[in-house]
Amino acid sequence: MPLSKLEVSIEINRPVTDVIAFVDNCRNDPMWQTSVLQSEKLSDGTPAIGTVYRVKEKFLGRVIEQDWEVTDRNTDGSFWSAKTMTGPFPMETSMQFSANGPSTRVHRTLSIDVGRFFKVASPVVAHIAKRELEMDFANLKELLESEV
């Protein structure tokens, strides 16, 4: 099955705790992630390993719903990873937040197994997804830096 691994990084002129707090709040997802229509945390408590989120998003003209489970997370939220439990194709993602003086460096990876759904168009799907991740990070930067 075709697997695409994408990586995107950005520097945001905000303290690391502010960036983590904003990204941790799934209600903010539609504000900065272009494909996300709705995001909700299904588990109680603060984000931790095992926390489940339901995300409704638009991808390649289709509205899809996926449940994501946090598979790894540092206590302070500076690193976490998650994978889809449901949805049209398997995905895994991780985000790392690191202080760089008064700014925060954010790095995200996303692995998509497009499998039988987009087998022939796998490189095109990867290109579209990478461009979307770059736009998401530009949105995140603009939102957080405008709040300074």
BAROLO-231607 format. One line per 10 residues: number of its first residue (from 1); their letters; for each residue x, y, z of N, C-alpha, C, O. Coordinates in nm, 2 decimals, decimal comma, padded with zeros to 4 digits. Example, Ala and Ser with C-alpha at 12.3 -4.5 7.8 and 13.67 -1.06 7.14 Angstrom:
<nodes>
1	as	01,32:-00,57:00,78:01,23:-00,45:00,78:01,32:-00,33:00,78:01,42:-00,33:00,85 | 01,28:-00,22:00,71:01,37:-00,11:00,71:01,29:00,00:00,79:01,34:00,11:00,80
</nodes>
This chain:
<nodes>
1	mplsklevsi	00,08:-00,12:00,00:00,00:00,00:00,00:00,09:00,12:00,00:00,19:00,13:00,07 | 00,06:00,22:-00,08:00,14:00,35:-00,09:00,13:00,42:00,04:00,02:00,45:00,10 | 00,24:00,46:00,10:00,25:00,53:00,22:00,32:00,66:00,20:00,43:00,66:00,14 | 00,27:00,77:00,24:00,33:00,90:00,23:00,36:00,96:00,37:00,27:00,96:00,45 | 00,49:01,00:00,39:00,52:01,06:00,51:00,56:01,21:00,48:00,65:01,24:00,41 | 00,49:01,30:00,55:00,51:01,44:00,53:00,56:01,50:00,65:00,53:01,46:00,76 | 00,64:01,61:00,64:00,69:01,68:00,75:00,69:01,83:00,73:00,72:01,88:00,62 | 00,64:01,91:00,83:00,63:02,05:00,82:00,68:02,11:00,95:00,65:02,06:01,06 | 00,75:02,22:00,94:00,79:02,30:01,06:00,77:02,44:01,05:00,76:02,50:00,93 | 00,75:02,51:01,16:00,73:02,66:01,16:00,78:02,72:01,29:00,78:02,65:01,39
11	einrpvtdvi	00,82:02,84:01,29:00,86:02,91:01,41:00,75:03,01:01,44:00,71:03,09:01,35 | 00,70:03,01:01,56:00,59:03,10:01,60:00,64:03,19:01,71:00,70:03,14:01,81 | 00,62:03,32:01,70:00,67:03,42:01,80:00,57:03,42:01,92:00,51:03,52:01,94 | 00,57:03,31:01,99:00,49:03,30:02,11:00,56:03,20:02,21:00,63:03,11:02,16 | 00,54:03,21:02,34:00,60:03,11:02,43:00,54:02,97:02,40:00,43:02,96:02,36 | 00,62:02,87:02,43:00,59:02,74:02,40:00,46:02,70:02,48:00,38:02,62:02,42 | 00,44:02,74:02,60:00,32:02,70:02,67:00,19:02,76:02,61:00,09:02,69:02,61 | 00,20:02,88:02,55:00,09:02,94:02,48:00,05:02,85:02,36:-00,07:02,83:02,33 | 00,15:02,81:02,28:00,13:02,74:02,16:00,07:02,60:02,19:-00,03:02,56:02,13 | 00,13:02,53:02,29:00,07:02,40:02,33:-00,07:02,41:02,38:-00,15:02,33:02,34
21	afvdncrndp	-00,10:02,51:02,46:-00,24:02,53:02,51:-00,34:02,55:02,40:-00,45:02,50:02,40 | -00,30:02,63:02,30:-00,39:02,66:02,19:-00,41:02,53:02,10:-00,53:02,50:02,07 | -00,31:02,46:02,07:-00,32:02,34:01,99:-00,39:02,23:02,07:-00,47:02,15:02,01 | -00,37:02,22:02,20:-00,43:02,12:02,28:-00,59:02,13:02,28:-00,66:02,03:02,30 | -00,64:02,25:02,26:-00,78:02,28:02,27:-00,84:02,24:02,13:-00,83:02,32:02,04 | -00,90:02,13:02,12:-00,95:02,08:01,99:-01,06:02,17:01,93:-01,08:02,16:01,81 | -01,12:02,25:02,01:-01,22:02,35:01,96:-01,16:02,45:01,87:-01,22:02,52:01,79 | -01,02:02,47:01,88:-00,95:02,56:01,80:-00,92:02,50:01,66:-00,88:02,58:01,57 | -00,92:02,37:01,65:-00,88:02,30:01,52:-00,94:02,36:01,40:-00,87:02,39:01,30 | -01,07:02,39:01,39:-01,13:02,45:01,27:-01,08:02,59:01,24:-01,08:02,63:01,12
31	mwqtsvlqse	-01,02:02,66:01,34:-00,97:02,79:01,32:-00,84:02,79:01,24:-00,81:02,88:01,17 | -00,76:02,68:01,26:-00,63:02,69:01,20:-00,60:02,57:01,10:-00,51:02,58:01,02 | -00,68:02,46:01,11:-00,66:02,35:01,02:-00,77:02,36:00,91:-00,89:02,35:00,93 | -00,72:02,39:00,79:-00,81:02,42:00,68:-00,92:02,31:00,64:-01,03:02,34:00,60 | -00,88:02,19:00,67:-00,98:02,08:00,63:-01,07:02,04:00,74:-01,17:01,98:00,72 | -01,04:02,08:00,87:-01,13:02,04:00,98:-01,25:02,13:00,99:-01,25:02,25:01,00 | -01,37:02,06:00,99:-01,50:02,12:01,00:-01,54:02,12:01,15:-01,61:02,21:01,19 | -01,51:02,01:01,22:-01,55:01,99:01,36:-01,45:01,90:01,43:-01,40:01,80:01,37 | -01,42:01,93:01,55:-01,33:01,84:01,63:-01,38:01,84:01,77:-01,41:01,94:01,83 | -01,39:01,72:01,83:-01,44:01,70:01,97:-01,36:01,60:02,04:-01,32:01,49:01,98
41	klsdgtpaig	-01,33:01,62:02,17:-01,27:01,52:02,25:-01,37:01,43:02,31:-01,46:01,48:02,38 | -01,36:01,30:02,29:-01,46:01,21:02,34:-01,42:01,16:02,48:-01,51:01,11:02,55 | -01,29:01,17:02,52:-01,25:01,12:02,65:-01,25:01,23:02,75:-01,24:01,35:02,72 | -01,27:01,20:02,88:-01,27:01,29:02,99:-01,13:01,33:03,02:-01,03:01,25:02,99 | -01,11:01,44:03,09:-00,98:01,47:03,15:-00,89:01,55:03,05:-00,93:01,58:02,94 | -00,77:01,57:03,09:-00,67:01,64:03,01:-00,62:01,55:02,90:-00,62:01,42:02,93 | -00,56:01,60:02,79:-00,51:01,51:02,69:-00,40:01,42:02,75:-00,31:01,47:02,82 | -00,40:01,29:02,71:-00,30:01,19:02,76:-00,31:01,07:02,67:-00,39:01,07:02,58 | -00,22:00,98:02,69:-00,22:00,86:02,61:-00,35:00,79:02,63:-00,40:00,77:02,74 | -00,41:00,75:02,52:-00,55:00,69:02,52:-00,66:00,79:02,50:-00,78:00,74:02,47
51	tvyrvkekfl	-00,64:00,92:02,50:-00,74:01,02:02,47:-00,79:01,00:02,33:-00,71:00,98:02,24 | -00,92:01,01:02,31:-00,98:00,99:02,18:-01,05:01,12:02,13:-01,12:01,18:02,21 | -01,03:01,15:02,01:-01,09:01,27:01,94:-01,17:01,22:01,82:-01,13:01,13:01,75 | -01,28:01,29:01,79:-01,36:01,26:01,67:-01,34:01,39:01,58:-01,37:01,50:01,63 | -01,30:01,37:01,46:-01,27:01,48:01,37:-01,35:01,46:01,24:-01,35:01,36:01,18 | -01,42:01,57:01,21:-01,50:01,57:01,08:-01,43:01,67:00,99:-01,41:01,79:01,03 | -01,38:01,62:00,87:-01,31:01,71:00,79:-01,34:01,69:00,64:-01,40:01,59:00,60 | -01,30:01,78:00,56:-01,32:01,77:00,42:-01,18:01,75:00,35:-01,09:01,82:00,37 | -01,17:01,64:00,28:-01,05:01,60:00,21:-01,08:01,56:00,07:-01,15:01,46:00,05 | -01,02:01,62:-00,03:-01,04:01,59:-00,17:-01,19:01,59:-00,21:-01,23:01,51:-00,28
61	grvieqdwev	-01,26:01,69:-00,16:-01,40:01,71:-00,19:-01,49:01,62:-00,11:-01,61:01,62:-00,13 | -01,44:01,53:-00,03:-01,52:01,44:00,05:-01,52:01,48:00,20:-01,42:01,52:00,25 | -01,64:01,47:00,26:-01,64:01,49:00,41:-01,62:01,35:00,47:-01,70:01,26:00,44 | -01,52:01,34:00,56:-01,49:01,22:00,63:-01,49:01,24:00,78:-01,46:01,35:00,82 | -01,53:01,14:00,85:-01,52:01,14:01,00:-01,41:01,04:01,04:-01,41:00,92:00,99 | -01,33:01,07:01,13:-01,23:00,98:01,18:-01,22:01,00:01,33:-01,23:01,11:01,39 | -01,19:00,89:01,40:-01,16:00,89:01,54:-01,01:00,87:01,55:-00,95:00,78:01,49 | -00,95:00,96:01,63:-00,80:00,96:01,65:-00,78:00,92:01,80:-00,85:00,96:01,89 | -00,67:00,84:01,82:-00,63:00,81:01,96:-00,49:00,86:01,98:-00,40:00,83:01,90 | -00,47:00,92:02,10:-00,33:00,97:02,13:-00,25:00,84:02,17:-00,29:00,77:02,26
71	tdrntdgsfw	-00,14:00,82:02,11:-00,06:00,70:02,13:00,07:00,73:02,21:00,13:00,64:02,27 | 00,10:00,85:02,22:00,22:00,89:02,30:00,21:01,04:02,34:00,15:01,12:02,26 | 00,25:01,08:02,45:00,24:01,22:02,49:00,33:01,25:02,61:00,33:01,18:02,71 | 00,41:01,35:02,60:00,49:01,40:02,71:00,39:01,47:02,81:00,29:01,52:02,78 | 00,43:01,47:02,94:00,35:01,52:03,04:00,32:01,67:03,02:00,20:01,71:03,04 | 00,41:01,75:02,97:00,39:01,89:02,94:00,33:01,92:02,81:00,31:02,03:02,77 | 00,30:01,81:02,73:00,24:01,83:02,60:00,34:01,88:02,49:00,30:01,91:02,38 | 00,47:01,88:02,52:00,57:01,92:02,42:00,59:01,82:02,30:00,65:01,86:02,20 | 00,54:01,70:02,32:00,54:01,60:02,21:00,42:01,52:02,23:00,38:01,48:02,34 | 00,35:01,49:02,12:00,25:01,39:02,12:00,24:01,32:01,98:00,28:01,38:01,88
81	saktmtgpfp	00,18:01,20:01,98:00,15:01,14:01,86:00,01:01,07:01,87:-00,04:01,05:01,98 | -00,05:01,05:01,75:-00,18:00,99:01,75:-00,20:00,92:01,62:-00,12:00,93:01,52 | -00,30:00,83:01,62:-00,33:00,75:01,50:-00,48:00,74:01,48:-00,55:00,74:01,58 | -00,52:00,72:01,36:-00,66:00,70:01,33:-00,71:00,56:01,38:-00,64:00,47:01,36 | -00,83:00,56:01,43:-00,89:00,43:01,47:-01,00:00,39:01,37:-01,03:00,27:01,36 | -01,05:00,49:01,31:-01,16:00,47:01,21:-01,13:00,57:01,09:-01,05:00,66:01,10 | -01,20:00,55:00,98:-01,19:00,64:00,87:-01,15:00,57:00,74:-01,12:00,45:00,75 | -01,14:00,64:00,63:-01,12:00,57:00,50:-00,98:00,52:00,48:-00,96:00,42:00,40 | -00,88:00,57:00,55:-00,75:00,52:00,53:-00,67:00,55:00,66:-00,69:00,65:00,73 | -00,57:00,46:00,69:-00,49:00,48:00,81:-00,40:00,60:00,81:-00,34:00,63:00,70
91	metsmqfsan	-00,39:00,67:00,92:-00,30:00,79:00,93:-00,24:00,79:01,07:-00,30:00,75:01,17 | -00,12:00,84:01,07:-00,05:00,87:01,20:00,01:01,01:01,19:00,05:01,05:01,09 | 00,01:01,08:01,31:00,07:01,21:01,31:00,14:01,23:01,44:00,11:01,16:01,54 | 00,23:01,33:01,44:00,30:01,37:01,57:00,32:01,52:01,56:00,34:01,57:01,45 | 00,33:01,58:01,68:00,37:01,72:01,68:00,47:01,74:01,80:00,45:01,68:01,91 | 00,57:01,82:01,77:00,67:01,85:01,87:00,68:02,00:01,88:00,69:02,07:01,78 | 00,68:02,05:02,01:00,69:02,19:02,04:00,82:02,21:02,12:00,84:02,15:02,22 | 00,90:02,30:02,07:01,03:02,33:02,15:01,05:02,48:02,15:01,03:02,55:02,06 | 01,09:02,53:02,27:01,12:02,67:02,30:01,24:02,70:02,22:01,34:02,63:02,22 | 01,24:02,82:02,16:01,36:02,88:02,09:01,36:03,02:02,13:01,32:03,11:02,06
101	gpstrvhrtl	01,42:03,05:02,25:01,41:03,18:02,31:01,27:03,22:02,34:01,20:03,14:02,40 | 01,22:03,33:02,30:01,08:03,37:02,32:00,98:03,31:02,22:00,86:03,32:02,24 | 01,04:03,24:02,13:00,95:03,18:02,02:00,94:03,03:02,04:01,00:02,97:02,13 | 00,85:02,96:01,96:00,83:02,82:01,97:00,85:02,76:01,83:00,80:02,81:01,73 | 00,93:02,65:01,82:00,94:02,58:01,70:00,84:02,46:01,70:00,84:02,39:01,80 | 00,76:02,45:01,60:00,66:02,34:01,59:00,69:02,26:01,47:00,71:02,31:01,36 | 00,70:02,13:01,50:00,73:02,03:01,39:00,62:01,92:01,39:00,58:01,87:01,49 | 00,57:01,90:01,27:00,46:01,80:01,26:00,50:01,70:01,15:00,55:01,73:01,04 | 00,47:01,57:01,18:00,48:01,47:01,08:00,34:01,41:01,06:00,26:01,40:01,15 | 00,32:01,36:00,94:00,19:01,30:00,90:00,22:01,19:00,81:00,27:01,21:00,70
111	sidvgrffkv	00,18:01,07:00,84:00,19:00,95:00,75:00,05:00,91:00,71:-00,04:00,89:00,80 | 00,03:00,90:00,58:-00,10:00,86:00,53:-00,08:00,74:00,44:00,01:00,73:00,35 | -00,16:00,63:00,47:-00,16:00,51:00,38:-00,29:00,52:00,30:-00,40:00,49:00,34 | -00,27:00,57:00,17:-00,39:00,59:00,09:-00,44:00,46:00,03:-00,56:00,46:-00,02 | -00,37:00,36:00,04:-00,42:00,22:00,00:-00,49:00,22:-00,13:-00,45:00,28:-00,22 | -00,60:00,15:-00,13:-00,68:00,13:-00,25:-00,76:00,25:-00,29:-00,80:00,26:-00,41 | -00,78:00,34:-00,20:-00,86:00,46:-00,23:-00,80:00,55:-00,34:-00,87:00,60:-00,43 | -00,67:00,58:-00,32:-00,60:00,67:-00,41:-00,47:00,61:-00,46:-00,37:00,68:-00,48 | -00,46:00,48:-00,48:-00,34:00,41:-00,52:-00,26:00,48:-00,63:-00,14:00,50:-00,62 | -00,33:00,50:-00,74:-00,26:00,56:-00,86:-00,22:00,70:-00,83:-00,12:00,75:-00,88
121	aspvvahiak	-00,30:00,77:-00,76:-00,28:00,92:-00,74:-00,20:00,95:-00,61:-00,20:01,06:-00,56 | -00,14:00,85:-00,55:-00,07:00,87:-00,43:00,02:00,99:-00,42:00,02:01,06:-00,33 | 00,11:01,01:-00,52:00,20:01,13:-00,52:00,12:01,26:-00,52:00,16:01,36:-00,46 | 00,00:01,26:-00,59:-00,08:01,38:-00,60:-00,14:01,41:-00,46:-00,15:01,52:-00,41 | -00,20:01,30:-00,40:-00,26:01,31:-00,27:-00,15:01,36:-00,17:-00,19:01,45:-00,08 | -00,03:01,31:-00,17:00,07:01,35:-00,08:00,10:01,50:-00,10:00,12:01,58:00,00 | 00,11:01,55:-00,22:00,14:01,69:-00,25:00,03:01,78:-00,20:00,06:01,88:-00,14 | -00,10:01,74:-00,22:-00,21:01,82:-00,17:-00,21:01,82:-00,02:-00,23:01,93:00,04 | -00,18:01,71:00,05:-00,18:01,70:00,19:-00,07:01,79:00,25:-00,08:01,86:00,35 | 00,05:01,79:00,18:00,16:01,87:00,23:00,13:02,01:00,22:00,16:02,09:00,31
131	relemdfanl	00,07:02,05:00,11:00,04:02,19:00,09:-00,06:02,24:00,20:-00,06:02,35:00,25 | -00,16:02,15:00,23:-00,26:02,18:00,33:-00,19:02,19:00,47:-00,23:02,28:00,54 | -00,09:02,11:00,50:-00,02:02,12:00,63:00,05:02,25:00,64:00,06:02,32:00,74 | 00,11:02,29:00,53:00,19:02,42:00,52:00,09:02,54:00,55:00,12:02,63:00,62 | -00,03:02,53:00,48:-00,13:02,64:00,50:-00,18:02,64:00,65:-00,20:02,74:00,71 | -00,20:02,52:00,71:-00,24:02,51:00,84:-00,14:02,58:00,94:-00,18:02,65:01,03 | -00,01:02,55:00,92:00,09:02,61:01,00:00,10:02,76:00,98:00,12:02,84:01,08 | 00,08:02,81:00,86:00,07:02,95:00,84:-00,05:03,01:00,91:-00,03:03,12:00,97 | -00,16:02,95:00,91:-00,28:02,99:00,98:-00,25:03,00:01,13:-00,28:03,09:01,20 | -00,19:02,89:01,18:-00,16:02,88:01,33:-00,07:03,00:01,37:-00,09:03,06:01,47
141	kellesev	00,04:03,02:01,29:00,13:03,13:01,32:00,06:03,27:01,32:00,08:03,35:01,41 | -00,02:03,29:01,22:-00,10:03,42:01,21:-00,19:03,44:01,33:-00,20:03,54:01,38 | -00,27:03,33:01,36:-00,36:03,34:01,47:-00,29:03,37:01,60:-00,33:03,46:01,68 | -00,18:03,30:01,63:-00,11:03,31:01,76:-00,03:03,44:01,77:-00,03:03,50:01,87 | 00,03:03,48:01,66:00,11:03,60:01,66:00,02:03,73:01,66:00,06:03,83:01,71 | -00,10:03,72:01,61:-00,19:03,83:01,61:-00,25:03,86:01,75:-00,30:03,97:01,78 | -00,24:03,76:01,84:-00,29:03,77:01,98:-00,19:03,83:02,07:-00,22:03,85:02,19 | -00,07:03,86:02,02:00,04:03,92:02,11:00,01:04,05:02,15:00,08:04,11:02,23
</nodes>
